[in-house]
């Protein structure tokens, strides 16, 4: 087992590059509101008690 500091895992050398982090921030800032909006739309569309009638099976 080596004690060389270049083989240790730090926050700096374990993180991705700055460019990829910026790209993922942009993608997440667009994607998260879309997912939240879609989830809210689906919830409000299908909320309520299910009613059984002659068209149900």
C-alpha positions as CSV (number, residue, x, y, z in Angstrom):
1,X,0.0,0.0,0.0
2,X,1.4,3.3,-1.0
3,X,1.2,6.6,0.9
4,X,1.7,8.8,-2.2
5,X,-0.7,11.8,-2.1
6,X,-1.3,11.6,-5.8
7,X,-3.2,8.3,-5.3
8,X,-5.6,9.7,-2.7
9,X,-9.1,10.6,-3.5
10,X,-10.0,14.2,-2.8
11,X,-13.0,16.4,-3.7
12,X,-11.0,18.2,-6.3
13,X,-9.6,15.2,-8.2
14,X,-12.8,13.2,-7.9
15,X,-15.0,15.8,-9.4
16,X,-15.8,16.1,-13.1
17,X,-14.4,18.9,-15.2
18,X,-15.8,22.4,-14.8
19,X,-17.2,22.4,-18.4
20,X,-19.2,19.1,-17.8
21,X,-20.5,20.4,-14.5
22,X,-21.7,23.6,-16.2
23,X,-23.3,21.6,-19.0
24,X,-25.1,19.4,-16.5
25,X,-26.3,22.4,-14.6
26,X,-27.9,23.8,-17.7
27,X,-29.5,20.5,-18.6
28,X,-30.8,20.1,-15.0
29,X,-32.1,23.6,-14.8
30,X,-34.2,22.9,-18.0
31,X,-35.2,19.3,-17.2
32,X,-36.2,19.6,-13.5
33,X,-38.9,22.2,-14.1
34,X,-40.2,20.2,-17.1
35,X,-40.5,17.0,-14.9
36,X,-42.2,19.0,-12.1
37,X,-44.6,20.6,-14.5
38,X,-45.5,17.3,-16.2
39,X,-45.9,15.5,-12.9
40,X,-48.2,18.3,-11.6
41,X,-50.2,18.2,-14.9
42,X,-50.7,14.4,-14.6
43,X,-51.6,14.7,-10.9
44,X,-54.3,17.4,-11.5
45,X,-55.6,15.5,-14.6
46,X,-56.1,12.2,-12.8
47,X,-56.8,13.3,-9.2
48,X,-60.1,12.3,-7.6
49,X,-62.0,9.2,-6.8
50,X,-62.6,6.7,-9.5
51,X,-66.3,6.4,-10.4
52,X,-67.6,3.1,-11.7
53,X,-70.3,3.4,-14.4
54,X,-71.6,1.6,-17.5
55,X,-68.4,2.5,-19.5
56,X,-66.1,1.0,-16.8
57,X,-64.8,-2.5,-17.0
